[in-house]
Amino acid sequence: MTIVLIASIVVGVYAAVVGAAKWLRVAQREHYIAPWVTRLAWLWVTVRVTNAVLLAVAVVLIAVAILVPAVQFLAPLVVLLLSFLPIGLGIRGTSAKLAWTDRLKRLTGVWAALVLVVGAALTLLVGPAGIALTVLALAPITDLALVIMKPVEKRLSRKYMLSARKRLQQVRPTIVAITGSYGKTSTKGYVAHVLASSFAVVASPASFNNLMGLSSAVNNRVIPGTEVFIAEMGVYGRGEIRELSESFPPDIAAITTIGEAHLARMGSREVIFQAKSEITEKARIVVLPIDEVELAGLAERCRVEGKTVITVSTRPGTDADVMVDADAGTVTVIEGTTVATAPIHVPGVGHAVNLAVAIGIARALDIPLAKIADRLSALPDSPHRAEVQQAASGVVVIDDTYNSNPVGSERALQGAAVIAAERGGPLVVVTPGMVELGHVQAARNEAFAASVAALGGHLFAIARVNRAALVKGAAGGPNPVRTFDTRTEAVAAALDQAGDRGVILYENDLPDHYP
């Protein structure tokens, strides 16, 4: 028994080190939010048969080792088997490696302590098989460590938040806050571009849209003379934007849209709406697209609360302060008692509502349409969001890899199809599908694949998480779905399929901690 226990401990240490490399990276990539490590661990089991089989074998062997003392010698072998799970999740990331930040170091310390405590307790209870049970539970243990560290990290981040508050009180810029299920980053870029000719503008970089990210943006970028600070605000649940608004109280608040992105985290569209609408609570001016019934109702509520409301729309005939008609190529704005119109170009793979919201924010700052229109003639691209480029070979590449929502994906697909038709080449769509859509995820991926098939496109499905839904959705299309385990393989095949006249749409790109 002593030899078996020592062997189990030695192999258990190895398995714990391997598990730390895997699950701590997942925790970091999932924004340190529990219980997403466990959910992703289970996803690896459900979409890869090999993992499911190995897990079942390990569970049976652990049960046997516990119930039949004579076969305790199986324990080290089971621990070694578990160290390989899940097969496919690498120790070192390819899309994003583990970054040894101070936060991760603190999490690692708590994680290691929990593993030791749980391992010791289970070993005392059931013998060497307890070490196997501990290795089996590494993903849930990681989530437990995240729960323990959440209040600690919140306290530690407070000094950065207080510093940012002080900086804003000293500089006193107008704060423009933007949220939405999609389009936040693109809209932020449009707003910064339009306002740059009239104000000294600072925008939060990339997707720095949580408390630490915005605090960092303020502390490092807002300097005396900054007139407008544009804050993108992300959200994974109710109360988060309300908390952000305490530190970065918006003068102007805007919502781009209410959609199904992050439905898996928040549970329902109603919860998403409630979470997003918190951005309007402290604002004196709100900019809202009223084509969505929830936002139209929110606009009325904000008026009753005495706020100034600027409504925007992309549907001709709607009574709105800003109307973007993508088909007609015009924008119409109510300026006091007059109506002004200007030409506008909405990119074929872009979103008219993002431009409408950006124009609404500019109007909130009293910039006339004539000046706005001058800036709209050369809109900036948002990296990896429907970004159109032409390769040296002649193929047109549309990089929409930072998009993962049904409306945006469909818009990019239709735009790519138009370009392909104009060029007379094939349309190739490379995608792992969309995630975090909860109970509608399979249906939305099926619908997207069906759209690709209806357009005569070639669908290249990568990874495993949505493969079944994508294949099912494209069934009956003119071109068979081709499947690939890695994006690298799919890219090479897509270039070959597209030739020099085709269009390749890269729709979404999951990090490698997804199966």
N, C-alpha and C positions, 0 to 999 in steps of 0.2 A: 504493500500500500504506500509506503514512504517513497519508493522509487517512482511509482505512478504519480503521486502527488507532486514530486519535484519535476518530473517530466511535464506534467500538466501546467505547472507554474511557468517553466521555461518557455514552453510553446505559447502559453497564455500571454506572456510579456511580448513576444513577437507579434501575436495576433492583435494585441492592444495598440502597439506602435503602428501597425498597418491600418488598423481601424481608425486611429487618430488622424492619420494622413487623409483618409477618405472622408470621414464624417465631419471633421472640423472644417475641411474645405467646403463641403456642402453647406454647413452652417453659415460660413462667411458669404458664400454666393447667394444664399437665401436671406440675406440681410439680418442674420442672427434672430430669426423669428421662429419660435416653437409653435406647432409641432412639425414643421416642414421637413426636418431631417428624417423623422420616422416615416412620414408620408412618402418621401422620395425613396426611402429604403424599400418600402412595400411596393412602390411602383416598379422598381427593378425586379422584384420577385414576380409580379403579375404579368409583365410583358415579355419576360425571358423565361422560357420553359426550363432551361438548364438551371437557372437560379431556384426556381420553384422545386425542382426535383432534388437538388442538393440540400435545400433547406428542409424538405420533408425527411430526407435520409438522416440529416443531423438531429432533428427533433426526435425521431424514433430511437436513434442510438443513445441520445441523452436519457430518454425515458428508460431504456433497457439498463443503462449503466447505473441509474438511480435505484431501480427496482430489484436488480440482480447484482448484489455486491461482488459476486465472483467474476463479473465482466467489467469491473471498474477500470481495467487496463485499456478499455476503449476510449476513456476520457481524453488523453493526449491526441489521439487520432481525430476525434471529433473537433477538438479545438483547432487543430491544423486545417481540417476541412473548412471550418467556419472562417478561417483567415482569408480564404479565397473569395468569399461572398461579399458583395454581389459581383459575379463575373461580368466584366465590362466596365466597371467603375474603376478608373485608374488611380494609382497612388499619387501620381503627379499629373496635374491637369494639363490639358492641351489648350483649351479655350481660355482658361484663367488659372494660373498657378496659385497655390496657397501663399498669401501675403502675411508675413509674421509681424503684424501690427501689435501695438500695446494691448489693444482689446483682445486680440486672439491669444496672446500670451496669458492674459488673465483667465480667459475661458479655458485654456489648456490646463492651467493649474487646478481649477475647480473640477474639470473633467477627469483628470488623473486621480484626484482625491476621491471622487465618486466611484470610479472604477475599482480602486483599492478597497473602499468600504464595502461596496456591493459584492466584489469578488470574495473578500474575507468572510462576509456573512453567509453567502451561499455555500462556500466551501465547508464552513462549520456545520451547516445544515445537512448537506447531501454529499459531502466528500468531493473528490476531484471533479466530478461532473458539474459542480458549482462554478468552476472556472469556465467550462463550456457555456453554461447559461449566461455568465457575465459577458462573454464575447458575443453571444447571440443578441444581447440587449444593448450593444454599444450605441446604436442609433438612438433608442429612447433615452439612454443615459446622456447623450449629447443634448437632447432637447431639455432634459431636466437641468443640466448645467446652464442652458440658455435662460430658463425660467429663474433660476437662482441669481444669475448675474444681471438680469434686466434692471432691477432697481439700483443695483450697484453702478452699472454703466450710466444710468440716468443721472445719478448724483455726480459722477465724475465728469459728465459732459456739461454740467451746469455752469462751470466757470467759463467755458467757451461761449455758451449761450448768453451769459450775463455780459461778457465782453462785447458780443455782437449787439446786444440791446443798447449798451452804452455808446457804441460807435454810431448807431442809427439815431440816437437822441442828440448826439453832437452834430452830425452832418445834416440830419433832417431831410433826407430825400423823400420824394413821393414814392410810396411803395405800391407796386403793381403786382398782385398775386394771381397766378393762373393755375387752374387745375382742370381735370377732365379725365374721362376714361381713356382717351387717346388724343393725340394732337398737341399735348402740352409743350413739348420741346420745339416742335415746328412753329407753333404760335408764338412762343417766347422769342424765337429767332426773328420772325416777321416783325414783332413789336419793337424789338431792339433796333432793327434796321430802319423802320419807319420813323422812330423817335430820334434817331441819331443826328438828324439834320437840325433838330430843334432843341435838344437837351443833351447834357452830359449823362450818358446812360451806362449803367452796369447791370449785367444780367448774370444770374447764377449759372455756372458752367455746366455743360453736359446734362446729366440727370442728377445733379446735387439738389435733391428735392425733399430731404428729411431734415430733422433738427440739426444734426451735426453738419450736414452738407451746406445748409443755408448759413449756419453760424460761420463755417469756414469761408464761404463766399463773402460774407459781410466783413469779417475780420481781415481778409487778405486783399479785397478788391475795392471796397467802398472807402473812398478817401474824400477829404474836404473838396467841395466843388461838385461832387456827384449830385445830380439833380433827380434822377429816377433810378430806383433799384427794382429790377424785375425778378420776382421770386417764383420759380416753378415749385408747386407743392404737390407731393405725392401722398398717397394714402393707402393703407391696408385695412383700415377699420375705423369705426366711428370714434370721434374724439381726437384723432391725430391732427387733423387740419385745425381744429379749435385750439389745440396746444401750440401749433405752429403760429397761429394768428396772435397768440399772446406775446410771442417774442418778435414777430414780424407783422405788426398790425397793418393790414392793407388799407390804403386810401381808395384804391380801385381794385375790385375783385372780378375775375372772369372765369367762367366754366366753358370749356370747349364742347363737351358732349357728355351724355350719360350712356354708357354701353355695358358690355359684358366682360370687359377686361377685369381680371382679379375676382371674377364671380366665385371661383373656388375658395378664395380667402374670406369673402364677405357674405356669401350665401345667397343673396338675392339682389335684384336690381333696385329694390326699394332701399335696402341698406346702403348700396353704392350711392344712390341719390342723396340720402340723408348725410352720408359722410362727406360727399363733395360739397353739398350746400352749406356746410359750416364755414366755408370761405367767405360767404357774404355777411356773416354776423357782425363783424367789426367795420366793414367797409362803408364808406359814405356814397360811393358810386359803384354800381355793379353792371357788368356787361354780360348779357345772356342770349344764347340762340333760342328763339321761341318756336322753332320748328318741332322741338321735342316737347310733348305735353307736360312733362314734369318741370322743365325749365320755364315754360310759359306760366305755369302756376307759381313757380318761385318768383318770377318777375312781378306778378301781381302782389305777392306777399311782401316783397321788398318795397314796393310802392306804398303799401299800407303802413309799413314801418318808417316811412319818411325818407327813404333812400332815393337818390337819383338813379334811374334805371335806363340803360341804353340797350335796346333790343336789336338783335341782328337776325337775318334770315337768308336762306339760299333758295327760297321758293318764291318765284315771281307772283305778285299779287298780294303777298303777305304785308300787313301793316306793321312795318318795322322801321327803326331809325336808320339802320344800315341794311341794304339789300344787295347781295352779290348774285348776279345772274351769270352763271358760268357759261351757259349756252350762248347767250347774247354777248358775252364779253364786256359786261358793264357793271359798275357799282353805283348805286344811288344812295345818297345820304341826305337826311333832313338836317339842315343847318339853320337853326332858329325858325324863321317863318318862310324860308326858301328851301327848294329842293335842288341839290346839285348832283350831276351825273358825270362819270368819267369812265374811260375804257379801262379794262382790267383783263389780265390773262391768268387763268387758273391752269397750272400745269396738268397735263393729262393724267398724271398719277398722283396729283395733289388733292387737297380737300378745300373746297370753297368755304366751308364753315370756319376753318382756321384763319383764312384771310379776312373773313367778315368780323370775327372776334378781334383780330389785330386792328382793323380799321375802327371798330367800336372803341377800343382802348385809346387810340390816337384821338378820336373825337372827344373822349372824356377829358383829354388834356388840351382841348380847344385847337387842335391842329386842323386847318381847313382841308377840304378834300383835294383841292388843287395841289397842295404841297404833299399830301399823302400819295396822290396818284404819281407824282414824280418819283417817289421812292419805290412804288410798286412795280415800276418798269424793269427793275433788276433785283428780283428777290433772291435772298441767299438760300442755298441748299442746306438741308439738315442732314448731316452725315448719317448714312445707313437708313434713311427714311425716304423711300421712293427717289433715291438719288440716281439720276440717269447719266451713264457714261458710255463712250464708244471705245472699245478696245482696238489695239493696233491691227488686229485681224479683220476688223470691220464689224464684228458682232456688237450689238447694243446690249449693255448690261444694266439692269435696274436693280439697285441694291436697296431692298426693303427689309433688311435683316433685323432691324430693331423694331419691327412691327409685329404685333401678335394679337390682333383683334379682327373680328369678322368683317366689319365695315371697311376698315383700312385695307385689309387683304383683298377684298373684292374690288375696291377702287383701284388698287395697284394693278390687279389682274386685267381689268377692263382697259386701263391705260396702256398696259404692255401689249394687249391684243391689237389695239389701234396702231401702235407703232409697228408691230410685226406685219400687219396688213399693208401699211404704207410701204414697207421695205420689201414686201413679197417674200419674206422668209418665214421659217418655222418659229413658233412660240414654245419655249421650253421653260417650265416652272420647276424650280428646285426648292423643296420645302420639307421641314419636319412636321408641318402642321402647327396648330395653335394650342397653347396650354393655358392652365389656370382659368378655364371656362366652366369648371364645375360640371353640373349635370347636363349642360348643353354642349360639352366639348366634342363628343363624337359626332353629334348632328351637325355642328358648324364645320367640322373638318370634312365630313361627307359632302356638305353643300358646296364647299370651296372646290373640292376635287371634281364634283359634278360640273361646276362652272368651267373649270379647265377643260374637261372633256367636251362640253358643249361648244367651246371656242376652237376645238380641234387642236388643242395644245398637247404637248408631251409632258406628262407629269413624272417627275423624279422624286420619289418619296425617300427621305433619309431618316435614320434612326428608327426606333421601334415604338415610341410612345403613342403615335397616331397612325401607324402604318395600316392597321386593319381598317380604320375609318376612311383613310385616303384611298385605299385600293377599292373598297366597297363603293365609295362615291363616284369613282371614275369608271366603274364597270359598265361595259357597253359603249364606251367612247371609241373613237376611231383609232386611238393609239394605246397600246397596253402600258400600264403603269410599270415603271422600272424602280426597283428598290435597292437601296445602298445602306450599308451600316455607317459609313462616314461621309462627311461633306466633301472631303478631298476626292474620294472616288466619284462622287456625283458631279463635281465641278468639271473634272476631266471628260466625263461622258457628255455633259451638257455642252461643252465647247465643241465637241465632235458633232453632236446632233444639230447644233445651231448653224454651223458653218460660218460663212462671212456675211450672210444677209439676215440671219436670225436675231431673235431677241431672247435673252435669258433673264427671267425674273427670279431673283433670290428672295423668297418670301419667308421671313422669320429665320432665325438661326439659334437653336437652343444650345446652351452651354453643355459641356460634356458630362455634367453630373446628372443629366437626364438620359434615360436609356434610349 
